[in-house]
Amino acid sequence: MLKYRVGAVGYLNTTPLVWGMLHGPQRDSVELSLSIPAICAEKVESGASQIGLVPVAEVARQGLEILPGLGISCLGAVRSILLFSRVPFKEIRTLAADASSRTSVQLARVILRERYGVEPSITAQQPALTTMMEQADAALIIGDPALVIEPEKTPYHWLDLGEEWHQLTNLPMVFAVWAGKPNLPTRGLSELTRGSYEFGKAHLSGIIASEYTKRGISHALADEYLRRYIRFEIGQSETRGLETFFELAGLTEGARL
């Protein structure tokens, strides 16, 4: 049997979406690879993956076709997209960014420009907060590396960019969606991704119990993160949020909604 080639991000927030591919009925239907967001997008671009859970900035850049219905989003605080600053936000001139996801970098640009009136120069760095802050006014850390930081215990000013986006637009922020090159076998892939998520949703307590120690966080934080902060259903309001992000980030030209 031919298997679908699927790429996904290895962060905690994607685990419910791929749980069926890892442990459920969809396991025998896929060749699944897990990586950071940028590598996941590169595999779709090269054809190594038919679809991936792709950062939406890459969806626009590559002109990818979106599988509707599922992805990674938030409505308000997200907890795993954090911007730290050693100066007041309106004085940020340099930003060290974990560049594993172009979407988060673009979101930081939008928030700093639209809410604080600054457009800092951005350099890519490994997600190590102390080192980043030695080299720039501010630092952007995303995904699991952000979850292990207790922001209120750092000596820095900090922003949750999901909350900042909601304050700016009153809309959800969509970070990643299932997407691939145009003319996908949409029906089969939609059944695969939906089935995998439904299996994950049914086993969410087990996911939390098995994953929190691997991620270096508490059971309570993993539970709150996957049940309250992260949203997996992409509906009309999420689509409006995505359209708004593409517009504010200047990515509209390549987007295929």
KEKE-3310 file (N, C-alpha, C; in steps of 0.2 Angstrom, whole numbers, plus 5000, padded with zeros to 4 digits):
npx = (5004:5003:5010:5005:5016:5021:5024:5027:5028:5038:5034:5026:5013:5008:5006:4993:4987:4994:4993:4986:4992:5004:5001:4988:4974:4978:4992:4998:4996:5004:5020:5028:5037:5045:5050:5058:5048:5053:5060:5051:5043:5052:5053:5041:5042:5052:5046:5048:5039:5022:5012:5012:5012:5012:5020:5011:5016:5025:5016:5010:5022:5026:5015:5005:4993:4979:4974:4958:4951:4959:4972:4985:4981:4977:4966:4969:4980:4995:5005:5017:5024:5034:5040:5054:5061:5074:5073:5061:5047:5044:5057:5064:5077:5085:5082:5084:5080:5072:5073:5066:5053:5046:5033:5031:5042:5037:5025:5030:5036:5025:5017:5027:5028:5014:5009:5018:5026:5039:5052:5063:5079:5082:5090:5094:5095:5100:5088:5091:5089:5097:5109:5104:5099:5111:5115:5106:5092:5080:5072:5065:5057:5050:5038:5042:5054:5050:5040:5047:5052:5048:5040:5037:5046:5058:5070:5066:5056:5041:5031:5016:5014:5002:4992:4995:4992:4978:4973:4976:4969:4957:4955:4957:4974:4982:4994:5000:4995:4988:4995:5000:5008:4998:4984:4982:4978:4965:4954:4957:4968:4962:4954:4963:4970:4960:4955:4967:4968:4955:4957:4968:4962:4953:4961:4968:4971:4980:4990:4995:4999:5010:5019:5023:5034:5044:5045:5050:5042:5029:5015:5003:5005:5006:4994:4985:4990:4987:4974:4968:4976:4980:4972:4963:4954:4950:4940:4928:4931:4945:4950:4947:4956:4968:4968:4969:4982:4990:4988:4993:5006:5011:5010:5000:5000:5005:4997:4985:4969)
npy = (4994:5011:5024:5040:5054:5063:5078:5085:5096:5094:5099:5101:5106:5101:5088:5082:5082:5073:5062:5050:5046:5042:5033:5027:5022:5028:5025:5016:5021:5031:5039:5047:5062:5071:5087:5104:5119:5126:5117:5107:5114:5116:5102:5100:5109:5104:5092:5081:5079:5076:5083:5095:5101:5116:5132:5147:5158:5152:5145:5155:5160:5149:5147:5137:5124:5124:5112:5111:5115:5110:5114:5124:5136:5151:5160:5174:5173:5163:5156:5150:5158:5169:5186:5194:5208:5219:5232:5246:5242:5251:5255:5246:5241:5231:5213:5197:5182:5166:5158:5147:5147:5156:5162:5166:5175:5185:5188:5194:5205:5212:5215:5223:5234:5238:5240:5245:5254:5252:5246:5234:5228:5211:5197:5180:5167:5154:5147:5152:5161:5169:5171:5177:5189:5195:5200:5207:5219:5213:5197:5183:5169:5153:5139:5123:5127:5139:5136:5130:5141:5152:5165:5176:5175:5180:5193:5202:5213:5206:5199:5190:5184:5180:5185:5198:5199:5197:5208:5217:5214:5208:5195:5177:5170:5161:5149:5138:5126:5112:5108:5108:5106:5112:5104:5092:5076:5078:5073:5060:5064:5073:5065:5057:5067:5072:5061:5057:5067:5067:5055:5058:5069:5061:5054:5063:5065:5055:5058:5070:5065:5057:5065:5076:5076:5073:5085:5094:5101:5105:5093:5100:5112:5107:5101:5113:5120:5112:5111:5123:5135:5131:5129:5119:5117:5125:5137:5149:5161:5159:5159:5172:5178:5173:5179:5192:5192:5189:5200:5211:5207:5208:5197:5193:5191:5179:5170:5156:5154)
npz = (5000:4996:5005:5012:5012:5025:5034:5050:5064:5078:5091:5106:5104:5092:5094:5097:5085:5077:5083:5080:5069:5074:5084:5081:5071:5059:5057:5049:5037:5034:5031:5042:5047:5059:5064:5065:5063:5051:5044:5041:5032:5022:5017:5012:5001:4994:4990:4997:5007:5005:5011:5024:5041:5041:5044:5043:5036:5027:5019:5012:5005:4997:4990:4993:4994:5005:5017:5023:5039:5050:5061:5070:5081:5091:5103:5109:5123:5120:5125:5121:5112:5114:5118:5124:5132:5136:5137:5137:5126:5116:5113:5107:5096:5091:5088:5093:5086:5087:5073:5068:5064:5052:5053:5066:5067:5058:5064:5076:5070:5065:5077:5084:5076:5074:5086:5095:5087:5082:5072:5072:5068:5064:5069:5066:5079:5090:5101:5115:5129:5138:5131:5119:5124:5128:5116:5109:5110:5112:5113:5104:5107:5104:5104:5111:5118:5123:5132:5143:5149:5163:5161:5170:5180:5175:5172:5163:5153:5145:5132:5127:5112:5106:5114:5111:5098:5098:5105:5096:5084:5088:5084:5080:5080:5068:5067:5060:5047:5039:5024:5006:4990:4976:4969:4977:4984:4990:4997:5002:5010:5019:5026:5032:5041:5048:5055:5062:5071:5078:5085:5093:5100:5108:5116:5124:5137:5140:5131:5137:5149:5144:5138:5145:5154:5144:5138:5148:5156:5168:5173:5175:5167:5154:5152:5154:5143:5131:5132:5134:5129:5116:5100:5089:5079:5063:5058:5052:5059:5062:5049:5045:5053:5048:5036:5039:5045:5034:5027:5035:5037:5024:5015:5006:4992:4989:4995:4996:4999)
capx = (5000:5006:5009:5006:5022:5018:5029:5024:5032:5039:5033:5020:5006:5006:5005:4986:4985:4997:4993:4983:4998:5009:4999:4982:4972:4982:4999:5000:4995:5009:5027:5028:5043:5044:5056:5056:5043:5056:5062:5044:5041:5057:5051:5035:5044:5056:5043:5049:5033:5016:5009:5015:5009:5017:5019:5007:5020:5028:5010:5010:5028:5026:5008:5003:4985:4978:4968:4954:4948:4963:4979:4987:4979:4975:4962:4972:4987:4996:5010:5023:5027:5036:5045:5057:5065:5078:5072:5054:5045:5045:5064:5068:5080:5087:5078:5086:5074:5072:5070:5064:5047:5045:5027:5032:5046:5033:5021:5034:5037:5018:5016:5031:5026:5008:5007:5024:5029:5046:5054:5070:5083:5081:5095:5092:5099:5097:5084:5094:5087:5102:5114:5101:5099:5117:5117:5101:5088:5075:5073:5059:5057:5044:5037:5044:5059:5046:5036:5051:5053:5043:5042:5036:5052:5064:5071:5064:5049:5039:5025:5014:5012:4995:4988:4996:4988:4971:4972:4977:4964:4951:4954:4962:4980:4983:5001:5001:4990:4990:4996:5004:5007:4992:4981:4983:4973:4962:4949:4961:4972:4958:4951:4969:4972:4954:4955:4972:4966:4950:4960:4972:4957:4950:4967:4971:4974:4985:4995:4998:5003:5016:5023:5025:5041:5049:5046:5053:5037:5024:5009:4998:5006:5005:4987:4983:4992:4984:4966:4965:4979:4980:4965:4965:4949:4951:4934:4928:4935:4952:4951:4948:4962:4974:4968:4972:4989:4993:4988:4997:5013:5013:5011:4994:5001:5006:4992:4980:4965)
capy = (5000:5017:5028:5047:5057:5068:5081:5089:5099:5090:5103:5098:5109:5097:5081:5079:5082:5068:5056:5044:5044:5039:5027:5025:5019:5031:5024:5012:5025:5037:5040:5053:5064:5077:5092:5111:5122:5128:5110:5104:5118:5114:5096:5101:5113:5100:5086:5075:5078:5078:5088:5096:5106:5121:5139:5150:5162:5148:5143:5161:5161:5144:5147:5130:5123:5122:5107:5115:5112:5109:5118:5127:5143:5153:5166:5177:5171:5156:5154:5147:5163:5174:5191:5197:5214:5222:5239:5247:5239:5256:5257:5240:5242:5224:5208:5191:5178:5159:5158:5140:5148:5162:5165:5169:5181:5190:5191:5199:5212:5215:5217:5228:5239:5241:5241:5249:5259:5251:5240:5232:5223:5205:5192:5173:5164:5148:5149:5153:5167:5173:5173:5181:5195:5198:5202:5211:5222:5209:5190:5180:5162:5149:5132:5120:5131:5145:5133:5129:5147:5155:5172:5181:5175:5182:5200:5206:5214:5201:5199:5184:5187:5178:5190:5205:5199:5197:5215:5221:5212:5204:5189:5171:5170:5155:5148:5133:5123:5106:5111:5105:5109:5112:5097:5087:5071:5081:5068:5055:5068:5076:5059:5055:5072:5073:5054:5057:5072:5064:5050:5062:5072:5056:5052:5069:5064:5051:5062:5075:5061:5054:5070:5082:5075:5074:5092:5097:5105:5101:5091:5106:5117:5103:5101:5119:5122:5109:5111:5130:5139:5129:5128:5115:5118:5131:5139:5155:5167:5158:5161:5179:5180:5172:5184:5198:5191:5189:5207:5215:5205:5209:5191:5192:5189:5171:5166:5153:5152)
capz = (5000:4995:5011:5012:5015:5029:5039:5055:5069:5084:5097:5110:5102:5086:5096:5096:5077:5074:5088:5076:5064:5078:5088:5080:5065:5053:5058:5043:5031:5033:5032:5046:5049:5064:5063:5067:5057:5045:5040:5039:5026:5017:5015:5007:4995:4990:4988:5001:5010:5001:5015:5031:5046:5038:5046:5037:5032:5022:5015:5008:5001:4993:4986:4995:4995:5012:5019:5027:5045:5056:5062:5076:5082:5098:5103:5115:5125:5117:5130:5118:5107:5119:5116:5130:5131:5142:5136:5135:5120:5111:5112:5104:5090:5088:5090:5092:5085:5085:5066:5066:5061:5049:5055:5072:5066:5055:5069:5080:5066:5065:5083:5086:5071:5074:5093:5098:5083:5081:5067:5074:5064:5067:5067:5068:5084:5093:5107:5122:5131:5141:5126:5115:5127:5128:5109:5106:5115:5113:5110:5102:5108:5102:5104:5117:5122:5127:5137:5149:5153:5167:5159:5175:5184:5171:5174:5157:5150:5140:5129:5124:5105:5104:5117:5108:5091:5099:5107:5089:5079:5090:5080:5082:5077:5065:5066:5055:5044:5035:5017:5001:4983:4973:4966:4982:4984:4996:5001:5006:5015:5024:5030:5036:5046:5053:5059:5067:5076:5082:5089:5098:5105:5112:5120:5126:5144:5139:5128:5142:5154:5141:5135:5149:5156:5139:5136:5153:5159:5173:5170:5175:5161:5148:5152:5152:5136:5126:5133:5135:5125:5109:5097:5083:5073:5059:5056:5049:5062:5061:5042:5045:5057:5044:5030:5042:5046:5028:5024:5039:5036:5017:5012:5003:4985:4988:4999:4992:5004)
cpx = (5004:5005:5009:5012:5020:5023:5025:5030:5032:5037:5026:5013:5004:5004:4998:4984:4988:4997:4991:4988:5003:5007:4992:4980:4976:4989:5001:4999:5000:5016:5028:5035:5042:5051:5053:5052:5047:5058:5056:5042:5045:5055:5045:5037:5048:5052:5044:5043:5027:5012:5013:5011:5014:5015:5016:5011:5023:5022:5010:5016:5028:5020:5005:4995:4984:4972:4964:4952:4952:4970:4981:4985:4978:4970:4964:4978:4988:5002:5017:5026:5028:5041:5047:5061:5068:5077:5064:5053:5046:5052:5068:5071:5083:5084:5082:5081:5076:5069:5068:5057:5046:5038:5028:5037:5041:5028:5024:5035:5030:5017:5020:5029:5020:5006:5012:5028:5036:5047:5061:5073:5083:5087:5092:5097:5096:5093:5087:5094:5093:5107:5111:5101:5105:5119:5112:5096:5082:5076:5066:5060:5051:5044:5039:5049:5056:5043:5040:5053:5047:5044:5042:5042:5059:5065:5069:5057:5047:5032:5023:5011:5005:4991:4988:4992:4980:4969:4972:4971:4957:4949:4958:4968:4981:4991:5003:4995:4992:4990:5001:5004:5000:4990:4983:4977:4969:4958:4953:4965:4968:4955:4957:4970:4966:4954:4961:4971:4960:4953:4964:4967:4954:4955:4971:4975:4980:4991:4999:5002:5010:5021:5026:5032:5046:5050:5049:5048:5033:5018:5004:4999:5004:4997:4983:4984:4988:4976:4964:4969:4979:4973:4967:4960:4950:4944:4934:4932:4942:4954:4952:4954:4968:4974:4971:4979:4993:4994:4993:5005:5015:5014:5005:4995:5002:5001:4987:4975:4959)
cpy = (5006:5021:5036:5049:5063:5071:5085:5091:5095:5093:5099:5100:5105:5090:5078:5078:5076:5061:5049:5042:5040:5033:5024:5022:5021:5029:5020:5015:5030:5035:5047:5055:5070:5081:5099:5114:5123:5122:5107:5108:5116:5107:5096:5104:5109:5094:5080:5074:5080:5084:5089:5101:5112:5128:5143:5155:5158:5146:5149:5161:5156:5143:5140:5130:5121:5117:5110:5111:5111:5113:5120:5134:5144:5159:5169:5174:5164:5153:5152:5152:5169:5179:5194:5203:5216:5230:5240:5245:5244:5258:5251:5242:5236:5219:5201:5186:5171:5159:5152:5141:5155:5166:5169:5176:5187:5192:5196:5206:5216:5219:5223:5234:5242:5243:5246:5254:5258:5245:5238:5228:5217:5200:5185:5170:5158:5150:5148:5160:5172:5176:5178:5188:5199:5202:5206:5214:5218:5202:5187:5172:5158:5142:5129:5124:5137:5142:5132:5135:5149:5162:5177:5181:5177:5190:5205:5208:5208:5202:5192:5187:5185:5183:5197:5205:5200:5204:5219:5220:5210:5198:5183:5173:5162:5154:5143:5129:5117:5109:5108:5108:5108:5105:5091:5082:5073:5077:5064:5058:5071:5071:5057:5060:5072:5066:5054:5062:5070:5059:5053:5066:5067:5053:5058:5068:5060:5054:5067:5071:5058:5059:5075:5082:5076:5081:5097:5102:5101:5098:5096:5110:5113:5103:5107:5121:5119:5109:5118:5135:5138:5127:5124:5115:5125:5132:5146:5161:5166:5160:5168:5182:5179:5177:5190:5198:5192:5197:5211:5213:5205:5202:5189:5189:5182:5167:5163:5150:5149)
cpz = (5000:5002:5009:5015:5019:5034:5044:5060:5075:5091:5100:5107:5096:5088:5095:5089:5074:5078:5084:5071:5068:5082:5086:5073:5059:5053:5052:5037:5029:5034:5036:5048:5053:5064:5066:5061:5051:5040:5037:5032:5020:5013:5010:5001:4991:4987:4992:5005:5006:5005:5022:5035:5045:5041:5041:5033:5026:5017:5010:5003:4996:4988:4987:4995:5002:5013:5024:5034:5051:5055:5069:5077:5090:5097:5110:5117:5122:5121:5127:5112:5111:5117:5122:5128:5137:5142:5135:5128:5114:5109:5109:5097:5087:5092:5088:5091:5084:5079:5064:5063:5058:5051:5061:5072:5063:5060:5074:5076:5066:5071:5085:5082:5073:5081:5097:5094:5081:5075:5068:5068:5068:5064:5070:5073:5087:5100:5114:5125:5134:5135:5121:5117:5128:5121:5106:5112:5117:5110:5109:5103:5107:5104:5111:5121:5126:5133:5144:5152:5157:5166:5165:5180:5181:5173:5168:5157:5146:5138:5126:5117:5103:5107:5113:5101:5093:5101:5100:5085:5081:5087:5082:5078:5074:5064:5061:5053:5040:5027:5013:4995:4980:4970:4971:4981:4991:5000:5005:5012:5021:5029:5035:5042:5051:5058:5064:5073:5081:5087:5094:5103:5110:5117:5123:5133:5144:5136:5133:5147:5151:5139:5139:5151:5150:5137:5142:5156:5164:5169:5170:5169:5155:5147:5150:5145:5131:5126:5133:5130:5118:5106:5090:5077:5070:5056:5052:5052:5062:5054:5041:5048:5052:5038:5033:5043:5040:5025:5028:5038:5029:5013:5008:4996:4984:4991:4994:4998:5001)
residu = (MET:LEU:LYS:TYR:ARG:VAL:GLY:ALA:VAL:GLY:TYR:LEU:ASN:THR:THR:PRO:LEU:VAL:TRP:GLY:MET:LEU:HIS:GLY:PRO:GLN:ARG:ASP:SER:VAL:GLU:LEU:SER:LEU:SER:ILE:PRO:ALA:ILE:CYS:ALA:GLU:LYS:VAL:GLU:SER:GLY:ALA:SER:GLN:ILE:GLY:LEU:VAL:PRO:VAL:ALA:GLU:VAL:ALA:ARG:GLN:GLY:LEU:GLU:ILE:LEU:PRO:GLY:LEU:GLY:ILE:SER:CYS:LEU:GLY:ALA:VAL:ARG:SER:ILE:LEU:LEU:PHE:SER:ARG:VAL:PRO:PHE:LYS:GLU:ILE:ARG:THR:LEU:ALA:ALA:ASP:ALA:SER:SER:ARG:THR:SER:VAL:GLN:LEU:ALA:ARG:VAL:ILE:LEU:ARG:GLU:ARG:TYR:GLY:VAL:GLU:PRO:SER:ILE:THR:ALA:GLN:GLN:PRO:ALA:LEU:THR:THR:MET:MET:GLU:GLN:ALA:ASP:ALA:ALA:LEU:ILE:ILE:GLY:ASP:PRO:ALA:LEU:VAL:ILE:GLU:PRO:GLU:LYS:THR:PRO:TYR:HIS:TRP:LEU:ASP:LEU:GLY:GLU:GLU:TRP:HIS:GLN:LEU:THR:ASN:LEU:PRO:MET:VAL:PHE:ALA:VAL:TRP:ALA:GLY:LYS:PRO:ASN:LEU:PRO:THR:ARG:GLY:LEU:SER:GLU:LEU:THR:ARG:GLY:SER:TYR:GLU:PHE:GLY:LYS:ALA:HIS:LEU:SER:GLY:ILE:ILE:ALA:SER:GLU:TYR:THR:LYS:ARG:GLY:ILE:SER:HIS:ALA:LEU:ALA:ASP:GLU:TYR:LEU:ARG:ARG:TYR:ILE:ARG:PHE:GLU:ILE:GLY:GLN:SER:GLU:THR:ARG:GLY:LEU:GLU:THR:PHE:PHE:GLU:LEU:ALA:GLY:LEU:THR:GLU:GLY:ALA:ARG:LEU)
# end
